[in-house]
């Protein structure tokens, strides 16, 4: 079953604007399905997961590119790092032609490196993440916080989400990591991944994780970069008026998909989530990751931050869109409490919109501050 994606509009726009379009994202986020659904009747599809096609290219790359040089989808293109230069030569010979190639790739590690060397200025990049809350079937929205948005899960292919994520992590660790980085101790990497999940929504402290894993901080830092490049985690930096400070202060760690996060923390049921110590953290991850997905899938340029003052006051999410800055406090509670808006109330920053997102009814709690039900907020 195919569910319409918000990124369809962006793909259509980029096809008419750029000579090459790249669709990047984590494994199983629906990249191949999206491009085939929208372009399959007009484009030839070539999947480089197929070893025979890879061998065909390397046997005679000139003949291969003569055959596949116009309106072609190259899937899993990160496996073919030397093909980018050949694509560059073809599109440079036809500079007025738009949408000549569509490239998809799992992660952005190899793809970004080769694009920066070969296709800069020629390619429009789209990040396709797991499905948003509002993109999936309404019948599964109530459990989205622990099941997440991978299309294969939402389509009902897997009855047990645990089985999907177990296979997903194993494939990622065994296949993608060996492509991206020479990680010898896979068990230590998997342990680090689980420790990051247990610390979701907290400031990233690699020294603490180094003590628990026995891995050096410098190595852990490289591994975190790989997780970011693979669209597994993202880091939320603190908001400061001085832009330089944003680059050096401690970020918080979040996961792109709540289902993967729940799996890594051992949460299998809604009851386990609601009664567990990560109740608030998973809800916070849902709201922030969904906000980020919406930005990516619409091709927006807004930036996300968190705010922590010198007095220890904190705002969970700052959305900066040009000169417009909004703030969001996130509470997993169903019942609204006046303490929820105390920090927002005393901050003097000129936010154009101030929301407290929670699980209760939408209401204005004080002038200029709205307590918004999370379903309404996620409808964007």
Secondary structure, DSSP 8 states (H G I E B T S, - for coil): -----THHHHHHHHHHH-SEEEEEESTTSSHHHHHHHHHTTTSEEEETTSHHHHHHHHH-HHHHHHHS-SSEEEETGGG-TTHHHHHHHHHHHTTT--S-EEEEEESSHHHHHHHHHHTTTTEEEEE--S--GGGS-GGGGGGHHHH---HHHHTTS-S-HHHHHHHHHHHIIIIIHHHH---S-HHHHHHHHHHHHHTTTSB--HHHHHHHH---HHHHHHHHHHHHHTTSEEEE-B--SSHHHHTTS--EEEES-HHHHHHHTT--SHHHHHHSTTHHHHHHHHHHHHHHHHHHHHT---EEEEEE-TTS-EEEEEEEETTEEEEEEE---SS--GGGGHHHHH--S--SEEEEEESS--EEEETTEEEEEHHHHTT-
